[in-house]
Amino acid sequence: MTTDLALRELDACRTLLLKATADEWARPTPCEGWDVEALARHLAGVAWQQGEAFHRARIGVGEAPSWLGVEGEPSHLLDVLATAREHLAPALADVSSEATVPLPFAPLPQPIAVAALVLEYGVHRYDLERALGRATDIDLDPEVATVVAGLVPALVPLLAEKAPPAPITYRLVGDTTSVAITWRDEAWHADDTCDAACDVHGSDAAIALLALGRIRGDHPALSVSGVTDAASSLSDHLRTL
């Protein structure tokens, strides 16, 4: 179940942090500007918020919980993560699949909201493993990759924001997912309408990591055709999550 996968990935994040040394808490992560401690602080805050959002969905409350910051030493962050997990788990178990979950960034139908948690915890587990030297730059868990790949067609058009130098279509194709975005008329569009096109193919994991800014379009795990020179700059046009 996707709910079990979300909790598994959150647990994996906390386990990685429990094993990290004091020096490792200061290591940079693939999230620009964040070290391991900053990422842990983020996880502690959002896991509690997300648990609260799912509890609100259980009783039909549409108001999203407010953003919060978690202060304190690493040991406190680990305690908050454990408490947030205890807050989240029963809500995931009890909320109806027909419910709308008022997550802080958007209200989402329960199945998509759970997938968003898998993305959140699964990709941040990847970030921690990279920062702590536990994984290579393409080691996204296959189950997480499958879930994130299902979100890619909706995510990429939302993340596209920075302008390329000329009109172009990017087509991203994974094992089970595909999406196209086109820059024309000074805006990005979720379509495939430009003669100049850059086609990027890879596994679901590679396409997910590309869409989320963890690897670039010229990564060896990807194959590129068409306007190949444009692949390396694709990530420059996408907002990083």
C-alpha positions in Angstrom: 0.0 0.0 0.0 1.1 3.5 -0.8 0.4 4.6 2.8 2.8 1.9 4.1 5.4 3.1 1.6 5.2 6.7 2.8 5.7 5.6 6.4 8.5 3.3 5.4 10.4 6.1 3.7 9.8 8.5 6.7 11.2 5.8 9.0 14.2 5.3 6.7 14.9 9.1 6.9 14.9 9.0 10.7 17.1 5.9 10.8 19.7 7.6 8.5 19.7 10.6 10.8 20.0 8.4 14.0 23.1 6.9 12.5 24.7 10.1 11.3 27.6 11.5 13.2 27.9 15.1 14.3 30.1 16.0 11.4 27.7 14.3 8.9 24.8 16.6 10.1 26.8 19.4 8.6 27.2 17.9 5.1 25.5 19.5 2.1 22.6 17.8 0.5 21.3 17.8 -3.1 18.7 20.4 -1.8 20.5 23.6 -2.7 21.5 25.6 0.4 20.5 22.8 2.9 22.8 20.7 4.9 21.7 17.5 6.6 20.5 19.3 9.7 18.4 21.8 7.7 16.8 18.9 5.8 16.1 17.1 9.1 14.5 20.3 10.4 12.3 20.5 7.3 11.2 16.9 7.6 10.3 17.3 11.2 8.1 20.3 10.5 6.4 19.0 7.3 5.8 15.5 8.7 3.8 17.0 11.6 1.9 19.4 9.3 1.1 16.5 7.0 -0.2 14.4 9.8 -2.4 17.3 11.0 -3.7 17.7 7.4 -4.7 14.0 7.2 -6.4 14.2 10.7 -8.4 17.3 9.4 -9.4 15.4 6.3 -10.9 12.6 8.6 -13.4 15.1 10.0 -14.0 17.1 6.9 -12.0 20.2 7.8 -10.8 22.1 4.7 -8.5 24.6 6.3 -4.8 23.7 5.9 -2.5 23.6 8.9 -0.1 26.6 9.1 3.6 26.3 8.2 5.9 25.7 11.2 9.5 25.7 12.0 11.1 23.2 14.4 14.0 24.6 16.5 16.4 22.8 18.7 19.3 20.4 18.6 19.6 17.4 16.4 18.4 15.1 19.2 15.2 17.2 19.5 14.6 17.0 15.8 14.8 13.2 16.0 12.3 13.3 18.8 9.9 15.5 16.8 10.3 13.2 13.8 9.2 10.2 16.0 6.3 12.2 17.4 5.2 13.4 13.9 5.3 9.8 12.7 3.0 8.7 15.6 0.7 11.6 14.6 0.7 10.7 10.9 0.3 6.9 11.0 -3.3 6.7 12.5 -4.5 9.5 10.2 -3.2 7.7 7.1 -4.9 4.5 8.3 -8.3 6.1 9.0 -8.9 8.8 6.3 -11.3 7.9 3.6 -10.0 7.5 0.0 -12.8 9.9 -1.0 -11.5 12.6 1.3 -9.8 15.8 0.3 -6.6 16.4 2.4 -5.8 20.1 3.1 -2.0 19.9 2.7 -0.3 23.3 3.3 0.6 23.7 -0.4 -2.8 22.6 -1.8 -5.9 20.5 -1.0 -5.5 17.1 -2.8 -7.7 14.0 -3.1 -6.5 11.4 -0.7 -4.8 9.1 -3.2 -2.7 12.0 -4.6 -2.0 13.4 -1.2 -0.6 10.0 -0.1 1.5 9.9 -3.3 2.8 13.4 -2.4 4.0 12.0 0.9 5.8 9.2 -0.8 7.5 11.8 -3.0 8.4 14.0 0.0 9.8 11.3 2.2 11.2 9.0 -0.5 13.1 11.8 -2.4 14.4 13.3 0.9 15.6 9.8 1.9 17.5 9.8 -1.4 18.8 13.3 -0.5 20.0 12.0 2.9 21.6 8.9 1.4 23.5 11.0 -1.1 24.7 13.5 1.5 25.8 10.7 3.8 27.5 8.7 1.1 25.1 5.8 1.3 24.0 5.9 -2.3 25.0 7.0 -5.8 23.3 9.8 -7.7 20.7 7.6 -9.4 19.7 5.3 -6.5 16.1 6.3 -6.0 14.1 3.4 -4.5 12.2 1.6 -7.3 8.8 1.7 -5.5 9.2 5.4 -4.8 10.2 5.9 -8.4 7.0 4.3 -9.6 4.9 6.5 -7.4 6.8 9.7 -8.3 6.6 8.8 -12.0 2.8 8.8 -11.7 3.0 12.4 -10.5 5.5 13.6 -13.2 2.9 14.5 -15.9 1.2 16.9 -13.4 4.4 18.1 -11.7 6.6 19.1 -14.6 4.2 21.7 -16.1 3.9 23.2 -12.6 7.6 23.3 -12.0 8.5 24.9 -15.4 9.1 28.6 -14.8 12.4 29.9 -16.2 12.6 30.9 -19.8 14.9 29.2 -22.4 16.6 31.2 -25.0 14.3 30.1 -27.8 11.0 28.2 -28.3 11.4 24.5 -27.6 9.5 21.3 -26.6 10.9 19.0 -24.0 9.6 15.4 -24.0 10.4 13.3 -21.0 9.7 9.6 -21.3 10.2 7.0 -18.6 9.3 3.3 -18.2 5.7 4.1 -17.2 5.4 7.9 -17.6 5.7 10.7 -20.1 5.2 14.4 -20.2 5.8 17.2 -22.7 6.2 20.9 -22.1 6.7 23.7 -24.7 8.0 27.2 -24.4 6.2 29.6 -26.7 4.6 33.0 -26.5 6.7 33.8 -23.4 5.2 31.0 -21.3 5.4 27.3 -20.7 2.5 25.1 -21.9 1.7 21.4 -21.2 1.8 20.3 -24.8 4.0 19.2 -27.7 3.8 21.9 -30.3 7.3 23.1 -31.2 9.3 21.8 -34.2 12.5 22.2 -32.1 12.2 19.3 -29.6 14.5 17.7 -27.1 13.6 14.1 -26.3 14.9 12.7 -23.0 14.4 8.9 -22.2 15.3 7.0 -19.1 14.0 4.8 -16.3 11.2 6.1 -14.1 13.8 6.8 -11.4 16.0 8.8 -13.8 13.1 10.8 -15.2 11.8 11.5 -11.6 15.2 12.7 -10.5 15.5 14.9 -13.5 12.1 16.4 -13.0 12.9 17.1 -9.3 16.3 18.7 -10.1 18.5 15.9 -8.6 20.2 15.2 -11.9 20.6 17.1 -15.1 19.4 16.3 -18.6 22.9 15.3 -19.7 23.3 12.6 -17.0 24.6 9.3 -18.4 21.5 7.5 -17.1 19.4 9.4 -19.7 19.4 9.2 -23.5 18.8 12.3 -25.5 17.8 12.9 -29.1 16.6 15.9 -31.2 18.0 19.2 -29.9 20.5 17.4 -27.7 22.3 20.6 -26.7 19.2 21.7 -24.8 19.1 18.7 -22.5 21.8 20.0 -20.1 19.9 23.2 -19.4 16.4 21.6 -18.8 16.9 21.7 -15.1 17.6 25.4 -15.2 14.0 25.9 -16.4 12.4 23.8 -13.6 11.8 24.9 -10.0 13.5 22.5 -7.6 11.4 20.8 -5.0 
